[in-house]
């Protein structure tokens, strides 16, 4: 979780006094829990969209029983332990996966609070005591709602991210497959990029974005004619010039956009053939004029290509490929990044082994 449970709890002032008050309140409210749940599920039944979430009466009964135990044994009992945390997050994830509209889900908490206000008015005549209970209950309810809603949105965002990654990889494969590459090449290359970013001290978000973006480095090959892209022999000068246009084509295919992954993918597509000494293409950028993500992608792409078998060449040994990177340090590649790559060779070996090409 990006926000730890302790931070949620502290933010809502869920201190020892609040927990003790909840435990006192829990004993008071326990005999009335069925009445409380009646109000919640009447709210669900009254809304066709919310009610349709449950395919059968038995499913709704199971949900009701589970929710009752959660409120009774955790929320209204002040038991905010690891079991509570896991249960609350599971409730949020399940509601998202079932397609429950978050408006109805959040509305159920409002119904619970309204029911509690009415019940406390009937059960606790002392205003000071009633106020003390309501303060603790409000904190507990909002703690529960916050955690469950967090899990709801986190599950939704993960699903959207998975979908976006599949779209990215599909587009990347469209370019790679036309060039006799494989999907495993882009998987290996992208995971190496992520490992390099982490070794450089970049945060996990940036490293993850790099892994998402780097598969699109050669997407511009979609625009290169087959007679050039698939030519088995050496390209002539004119053909080489056309081939060298694929970074610009990639920059055209990937739009300018504020999203980190898209911005990063576009920069990689445009700059992964630039060289540290300025002799690369398409813009002849030099040194740190080349974006960091482009410099990282260049090393990982070349290394994986060298140690992989291609129709036009056998695979190089790992040592030969590492020697080449060192020979090109300060020429083709950023010297600092070459040193970083050499430090993560064990991680690179693990990636190469896990995502090796099929021999069948």
C-alpha positions, -999 to +999 in steps of 0.1 A: +000+000+000+012+035-008-003+047+024+004+025+054-024+014+076-008+032+106-010+065+086-047+060+080-053+052+116-033+081+129-048+106+104-083+098+118-071+100+155-078+063+161-061+064+195-064+042+226-094+061+239-113+057+207-105+020+206-117+015+242-148+035+235-155+013+205-151-019+225-176-005+250-199+005+222-195-030+205-211-047+235-240-022+234-247-025+197-242-063+193-279-072+201-290-047+174-267-057+145-295-075+126-316-044+127-286-023+115-280-048+086-317-047+077-314-010+070-283-015+049-297-043+027-331-025+024-310+003+008-294-023-016-327-039-025-343-005-033-317+002-060-320-021-090-283-016-101-270-024-066-294-053-061-284-069-095-248-073-082-261-104-063-270-131-087-292-150-062-307-145-027-281-169-013-253-146-026-268-117-008-272-136+024-236-146+023-226-110+017-248-098+045-233-124+070-198-115+060-204-078+064-221-083+097-191-102+111-168-076+098-186-047+115-193-067+147-159-084+152-137-056+139-151-021+132-174-018+162-151-038+184-120-017+179-100-047+166-079-030+140-053-057+135-038-074+105-069-096+100-090-065+099-068-048+074-068-078+051-105-082+054-112-046+046-090-045+016-106-077+004-140-062+007-129-032-014-113-054-041-143-077-042-168-049-047-148-035-076-145-069-092-182-075-089-188-042-106-205-025-077-210+012-084-188+031-059-217+055-053-239+028-039-210+013-020-202+046-003-238+052+002-241+021+023-217+037+049-240+067+051-269+044+057-250+027+085-241+060+102-277+072+099-290+039+114-265+042+143-275+078+151-311+066+154-302+036+175-280+055+198-307+081+203-329+052+216-303+033+236-282+060+252-302+089+268-270+105+282-259+131+256-222+132+266-219+094+264-238+093+231-215+120+217-185+100+228-198+069+210-206+088+178-171+104+177-154+070+179-179+053+155-174+081+129-137+076+130-140+038+127-165+040+098-144+065+079-113+044+085-131+014+071-146+033+042-112+049+034-093+016+033-120-002+013-123+026-012-085+027-015-086-010-024-115-005-048-096+021-068-063+003-065-079-028-081-095-007-108-062+011-116-043-022-117-068-036-142-065-005-163-027-007-161-027-043-171-049-034-201-026-006-211+005-028-208-011-054-231-019-027-256+016-014-254+031-049-258+008-057-288+019-025-305+055-033-297+053-068-311+038-054-343+072-037-349+094-065-335+078-093-354+083-076-387+120-075-379+124-112-371+124-103-334+104-120-307+081-109-279+106-124-255+132-099-267+111-070-257+102-086-224+139-092-216+149-058-227+122-040-208+130-059-176+167-051-179+158-014-183+138-016-151+167-032-132+191-006-145+168+022-134+166+008-099+204+003-097+208+040-106+186+049-076+155+059-096+123+054-077+100+024-083+074+045-102+100+057-127+116+023-131+081+007-136+072+034-162+105+026-180+096-011-182+062-002-196+076+023-221+107+006-234+090-022-255+079+006-279+115+015-288+113+000-323+076+006-330+087+029-359+098-002-379+061-006-387+068+022-413+098+006-429+092-013-462+095-051-460+120-051-489+144-032-465+134-044-431+135-081-441+164-079-465+188-108-457+220-091-468+237-058-461+217-027-468+230-002-494+234+035-485+199+044-497+183+015-478+203+023-447+190+059-448+154+047-450+160+023-421+174+051-400+141+069-403+124+044-380+131+064-348+114+095-363+085+073-374+082+059-339+081+095-326+052+101-350+033+070-340+036+077-303+018+110-295+030+138-273+011+133-241+015+144-205+013+108-191+048+096-179+048+063-198+038+078-231+063+107-228+090+082-219+080+058-248+082+086-273+116+098-261+130+062-262+116+056-297+133+089-309+166+085-291+176+048-286+199+050-317+217+081-306+252+077-294+272+092-265+298+106-288+272+123-311+276+099-340+242+083-337+209+091-354+184+106-362+194+139-344+231+134-336+225+141-300+256+139-277+261+129-241+234+139-217+215+156-245+202+121-249+174+114-224+184+090-197+157+065-207+170+065-243+205+058-230+194+030-208+173+014-236+202+016-260+224-006-238+197-031-229+185-034-265+220-039-279+231-064-252+200-086-257+204-085-295+241-096-292+234-126-269+204-137-289+204-159-320+191-141-351+185-154-387+215-133-398+239-142-369+247-167-341+243-156-304+274-140-288+287-153-255+278-133-225+314-123-220+318-112-256+287-090-253+300-075-220+334-068-236+316-050-265+297-028-241+330-019-223+347-012-257+319+011-267+318+029-233+322+066-240+316+060-277+282+044-283+272+042-246+271+064-215+301+052-195+283+055-162+255+034-175+279+007-188+293+005-153+258+002-138+249-026-163+280-045-153+269-043-116+236-059-124+249-088-145+234-114-120+200-098-124+204-097-162+214-134-162+182-142-142+161-123-167+178-140-197+172-174-181+136-168-171+126-154-205+148-175-227+136-184-263+118-216-267+140-244-282+110-264-295 
